[in-house]
Amino acid sequence: MPGHSMTKPILLITRPKPSAQRFLARLDPSLLSKVDIVLSPLLEIVPTPNTIELDAPDAVIFTSANALQFCPRGHGRMAYCVGTQTGQAASAQGWNVGYVARDAEDLIAQLQSDPPKGPLVHLAGKHRRGGIASRLSVLGIRTRVIEVYDQALLPLSAEAQKALASETRVLLPLFSPRTAGHFAAEFQEAQNVQIVAISAAVVAALGEKAPANVIIAKAPTGKDMVQCIEKQLRICSLA
């Protein structure tokens, strides 16, 4: 947003636009009023040309809400999800959400202890972590992957570069290793940035650009990121 004041800290959001807006909507408006918001998406979610062919008994896995915008409606079919937001998006699309896992490890453990009756299809992004399909298949739960979306990389905006190079305090939440790695490759310098990472994997992806004072969320969830960012916004508003 143009015309930053000298005093207000900046909250720099690098998530794809719809995710950025959903995240901002979860933050306390009174705290948001104390900062200038700069949106500079580093990823754009785009569909792949792959055909989504599901057999009648197939249950599906969703590990990101991004997949839902490119998938057919569920019509009551079973879906296993990672993350509360993913589960809510799947329910809204008519999927019968059997389980909402905290992360990939939790999902695999749950499916191992209570295996589905038939094969699974992971409707996923092109860039994903955790090797869910191959690990489940090794456990005897036949799982195939259909890549339904890609995450195209975008450059940091001029406004974001300017904010990072300024003396203004910048609060930067990072939600994925791919975004973190791309951010590290994109930005020239940062004088006064506080990074809040969703996981240690995000910090690792920053490599040598990772500042010593990175804050890592207690758990890799949107809720924990909201709490971390709100705490930092309170600190900023007191400064």
QUINOR-V918389 format. One record per backbone hydrogen bond with DSSP energy under -0.5 kcal/mol. CO is the residue of the C=O (numbers start at 1). NH is the residue of the N-H. E is the energy in kcal/mol with one decimal. If there is no record, write none. Layout:
CO_NH_E + CO_NH_E
This chain:
9_36_-2.7 + 10_12_-0.7 + 10_171_-3.4 + 11_13_-0.6 + 11_38_-2.5 + 12_14_-0.5 + 12_173_-0.6 + 13_40_-2.8 + 14_42_-2.7 + 14_43_-0.5 + 16_20_-2.7 + 17_21_-2.6 + 18_22_-2.1 + 19_23_-2.4 + 20_24_-2.6 + 21_25_-1.9 + 22_26_-0.7 + 23_26_-1.1 + 23_27_-0.5 + 24_27_-1.2 + 28_31_-0.9 + 28_32_-2.1 + 29_33_-1.7 + 31_34_-1.6 + 32_35_-1.7 + 34_9_-0.6 + 36_11_-3.0 + 36_38_-0.5 + 37_39_-0.5 + 38_13_-2.6 + 38_40_-0.6 + 42_154_-2.5 + 44_46_-0.6 + 44_152_-2.4 + 46_150_-3.4 + 51_53_-1.0 + 52_54_-0.6 + 55_58_-1.6 + 59_121_-1.8 + 60_80_-2.8 + 61_123_-1.9 + 62_82_-2.0 + 64_67_-1.2 + 65_68_-1.0 + 65_69_-0.6 + 66_69_-0.8 + 67_70_-1.8 + 68_71_-1.2 + 74_77_-1.7 + 77_96_-3.3 + 78_60_-2.2 + 79_98_-2.4 + 79_99_-0.8 + 80_62_-2.4 + 81_83_-0.5 + 81_101_-3.5 + 83_87_-2.2 + 84_88_-2.5 + 85_89_-2.4 + 86_90_-2.4 + 87_91_-2.4 + 88_92_-2.2 + 89_93_-1.0 + 90_93_-0.5 + 90_95_-2.4 + 91_94_-1.9 + 93_74_-2.8 + 94_76_-3.5 + 95_97_-1.0 + 96_79_-2.3 + 96_98_-0.8 + 99_81_-2.9 + 99_101_-0.6 + 101_83_-2.9 + 103_107_-2.2 + 104_108_-2.5 + 105_109_-2.4 + 106_110_-2.3 + 107_111_-2.5 + 108_112_-2.1 + 109_113_-1.9 + 110_114_-1.9 + 119_59_-1.7 + 120_144_-2.1 + 121_61_-2.4 + 121_123_-0.9 + 122_124_-1.0 + 122_146_-2.4 + 124_148_-2.7 + 124_149_-1.2 + 126_128_-0.7 + 131_135_-2.3 + 132_136_-2.6 + 133_137_-2.3 + 134_138_-2.0 + 135_139_-1.2 + 136_141_-2.8 + 137_140_-1.6 + 140_142_-0.8 + 142_120_-3.0 + 144_122_-3.2 + 146_124_-2.1 + 146_148_-0.8 + 148_48_-1.5 + 149_126_-2.0 + 150_46_-2.5 + 150_152_-0.7 + 152_44_-2.3 + 157_161_-2.5 + 158_162_-2.5 + 159_163_-2.2 + 160_164_-2.4 + 161_165_-1.9 + 162_166_-1.0 + 164_191_-1.8 + 169_10_-3.0 + 170_172_-0.6 + 170_194_-3.3 + 171_12_-2.5 + 171_173_-0.5 + 172_196_-2.4 + 173_14_-0.5 + 174_198_-1.8 + 176_180_-2.5 + 177_181_-2.8 + 178_182_-2.1 + 179_183_-2.8 + 180_184_-2.5 + 181_185_-1.5 + 182_186_-1.6 + 183_187_-2.4 + 192_170_-2.7 + 193_195_-0.6 + 194_172_-3.0 + 195_197_-0.5 + 195_215_-2.6 + 196_174_-2.8 + 197_217_-2.8 + 199_202_-0.6 + 199_203_-1.2 + 200_204_-2.5 + 201_205_-1.7 + 202_206_-0.9 + 203_206_-0.8 + 203_207_-0.7 + 204_207_-1.0 + 206_209_-1.7 + 207_210_-1.6 + 211_214_-1.0 + 215_197_-3.3 + 219_221_-2.5 + 221_225_-1.9 + 222_226_-2.6 + 223_227_-2.1 + 224_228_-2.3 + 225_229_-2.8 + 226_230_-2.7 + 227_231_-2.1 + 228_232_-2.1 + 229_233_-2.5 + 230_234_-2.1 + 231_235_-1.9 + 232_236_-2.7 + 233_237_-2.4 + 234_238_-1.3 + 235_239_-1.4
